[in-house]
């Protein structure tokens, strides 16, 4: 996964961010199978509290094993 660096909040112009993840059942689930899911993370502006980005760390987990990329493949 490509590393994305937030530099400025588009809502308030803040430059400090916090990363958090949702607990409980708040997971991204594959549209094809309820058995494939990934934890949902959020980048939150420390100044205004806006969620400026939501993502999963390993999107490949949402695919069938046969559809996943081999390591080092891009």
C-alpha positions in Angstrom: 0.0 0.0 0.0 1.2 3.5 -0.9 2.0 5.7 2.1 -0.1 8.9 2.0 1.0 11.8 4.1 -1.6 14.4 5.1 -0.1 17.9 5.3 -3.1 20.2 5.7 -6.8 19.8 6.8 -9.0 20.9 4.0 -11.6 22.1 6.5 -9.6 24.3 8.9 -6.1 24.3 7.6 -4.7 22.4 10.6 -1.5 20.5 10.2 -1.5 18.0 13.0 -3.3 14.7 12.7 -4.2 11.6 14.8 -4.7 8.1 13.4 -7.5 6.1 15.1 -9.4 2.9 14.2 -13.0 2.0 14.7 -13.9 -0.7 17.3 -16.7 -3.2 17.4 -18.3 -4.2 14.1 -17.1 -1.1 12.2 -15.1 -3.0 9.6 -14.9 -2.7 5.8 -16.4 -5.9 4.5 -16.0 -7.4 1.0 -19.1 -6.9 -1.1 -18.7 -10.6 -2.3 -18.3 -12.2 1.1 -19.0 -11.4 4.7 -16.1 -13.6 5.7 -13.5 -11.1 4.3 -13.1 -7.9 6.2 -10.5 -5.4 7.3 -10.2 -2.9 10.2 -11.2 0.7 9.2 -8.7 3.4 10.1 -9.2 7.2 10.1 -6.9 10.2 9.9 -8.4 12.9 12.1 -7.5 16.6 12.3 -6.3 17.4 15.8 -7.5 21.0 15.5 -11.2 20.6 14.3 -11.8 16.8 14.7 -12.8 16.3 11.1 -12.1 12.8 9.6 -9.9 13.8 6.6 -9.3 10.2 5.4 -10.6 6.7 6.0 -8.7 3.6 4.9 -7.8 -0.1 5.5 -4.2 -1.0 5.9 -4.4 -4.1 3.8 -7.0 -3.9 1.1 -5.9 -7.2 -0.3 -7.6 -9.0 2.6 -10.9 -8.0 1.0 -10.2 -10.1 -2.1 -10.3 -13.9 -2.6 -6.9 -15.5 -2.2 -6.8 -16.3 -5.9 -7.3 -12.6 -6.8 -4.6 -11.2 -4.4 -1.4 -9.8 -5.8 1.8 -11.7 -5.2 4.3 -10.0 -2.8 6.4 -7.4 -4.7 3.9 -7.2 -7.6 2.6 -3.8 -8.6 
